[in-house]
Amino acid sequence: MQFFDSPFNDNDTIQAGFFLLAEPLLDDPNFDRTVILICQHSQEGAFGLVVNRPTEINVSEATDLLEIENNLFVGGPVEQNTMHFLHTISEIEESLIITDDIFWGGDFDSLQKLALKRKITKQNCRFFVGYSGWSELQLEEELKNNTWIISKINPKIIFQHKPEELWAAILKEMGGKYKVYSNYPTDPRLN
């Protein structure tokens, strides 16, 4: 029995730049109250990054190739030996455009040069280990089963809120019944 419904229907197409928010009753510790930014979606599957799971480790501690104090985030349970980054810096060459003002990855030398100039900040760049991935039609099946709530609000919100507040902030921004969902207790038995 599903208590929460998603605005997804069979005619919708998930696109890069959309958020997936874990529905409040999702019973999976990998995705409890997560916000995933979809970076790529095609017939072969989908790729996204969990944008609200910071670690206590900063980038400089994880790699000696970058002098950046930004915290690393857990992007998802898949291939946690990989590092990805989202940013708002159009000067980083070879970045993939997610939306007009959000980019994914890019040329590492460009990133290093900006880091040396102290132009990489928490307000313009997030780094992730691992990612969230779905095989062909897997995400669509999860959407039909109301596992995720889709949001199309501007992805720049990830740089405007504390990670622990992001899930609720996006639901509030969506308004209506989603604003009510934002206050749903983590454990309803304790309510």
N, C-alpha and C positions, 0 to 999 in steps of 0.2 A: 504494500500500500504506500503510495506516494502522497506526502502532505504538501509538497512544494512543486509547482509546475514551472517549466521554462517557457519562454516565448517562442521556442524553436518549433517549426513545423516542417513537413517534408519538402516544402518549396524553398526553405531558407538555405543559404549557402554560407558556411563559416568562411571568414576571410582573415587575412593577416590584419592585425590591428584590433581585432575583437578580443574581449576578455571572456574567459570562462571562470565563473565563480562556483566553488563547490557548494552544492545545496546544503543547508544547515544540518541535515541528518546523515550526510555521507559518512559511512563507517569505514574509512580507509585512512590510517594514520599518515600515509604519504600525502594525502590531499585534504585533510581536515581544515576547513576554513581557508583554503588556498585561493589565490587569484593567479590565473595563468594568462599571459599574453600570448596569443597565437601569432607566431612569426611566419609560418608557412602552412598552407593547406592546399592539397590537390587530391586527385583521384587515388593517388598512391598512399595517402595518409596525411598526418598533421604533425607539426613540430611547434612546441611552445615552451615558455619559461615561467616557472613559478616566481612571481615578483614580490612576494611578501614573506619569504623565509630566510632572513639573514642568519649568518653564522657569527661566531665570535672571532673568526679569522679574517684578517684583512688581506688584500691582494698581495702586498709586499711580503707577507709571511708565506703565501702559497707559491710564489714564484719570484726568483731573484731577477727576472727580466723586466719588471715594472716597479717603479717607485711610487706606489699609489696606496694611500691609507684607507680607501673605500673598503667596506666589509664585503666579503663574498656572500652570495646568496646560494641556496640550494635550488637549482633550476628544475629539478625533478629527479626521479629515481633512475633514469636511464644514463648510462655511460658517465658516471661521476668522476671519471678521469679526464673529462674534457672541460674547457673553459669557454664561455660565451660572454658577450657583453651587449647591452642595449644602451643607446645614448641619443643625445639631441644635438650632436656635433657634426654638422654637415661637412666640415673640412676633413674628416677622416675618410681617406680615399677607399674606394671599393666597398663601401658600406651598402648593405641591402636596405632599401626603403620599405619600412613597414607602414608608416603614414607620412604625411607631409613633414612632420617634425620629430619622428621617432625612427631610429636606424638600428640595425642589427649587425654586429661585427664590423669588419673592415680591415684595412691594411695595418698589420702590426707595427711596422716602422712609423706610420703616421701617428698611431696611438702612443708609441714610446716617445716621440718628439714632443707631443702635447703634454705627456706626463712629466717630462723633464722641465717644461715651462710652467708646471703646476696648473695646467688648464683642465685637468680631469678632476672633477669634484663629485660629491654625492648628489649634487643638484643637477648634474648633466650626464652621469654615467653609472651604470650598475653592472656588476660582474657576477657570473653564475658558474657553479660547477654542476655538471649534469644537465639534463633537460627532460621534458615530458613529451612522449611521443605516442602516436597512435598509428596502427596499420590501416590498410584500406578498409573504409567503412566502420572502423571501430569507434571513432568519435561520434559518428552519426547515430550509431546504436546506443551509445551512452547518453546522447542527447534525447533520444526517444524514451529512454528509461528515466529521464529527469535527474540525471546525476549532476548536471551542470546548469547554471543559469548564464545566459549569454548577455553580455553588455557591450554596447557599441559606443560608449562614451570615450572621450579623448584619452588616449593612453598616457599623455603627459601627466595624468593624475598620479602615476607611480612616483614621480619626483616631488609631488606636492604634499604627500602624507607620510606619516611614519608607517613602516611596513605592517606593524601589528594593528593599525587602524584602517588599513586599505580595504579589506573585505567589506567591513561595515560602511566605510565612506562611499564606495562605489554603489552599494545597494541603496544607501540614502539618496545619492545623486540620481539614481534611476527612478526614485519616487514611487508613489502608489503602494501596492502590496509589498514591493521590494524594500521599501523603507521600514515596513513592519518586520520583514525577515532580518533586517540588520540588527534588531534587538533580541533575536531569538537566543535563548541561553545556550551555552556550550553543552551543558548537561541538563536537559529538561527535567530529569528526575529530581534535581535540586531546586527546582522552581517553587 
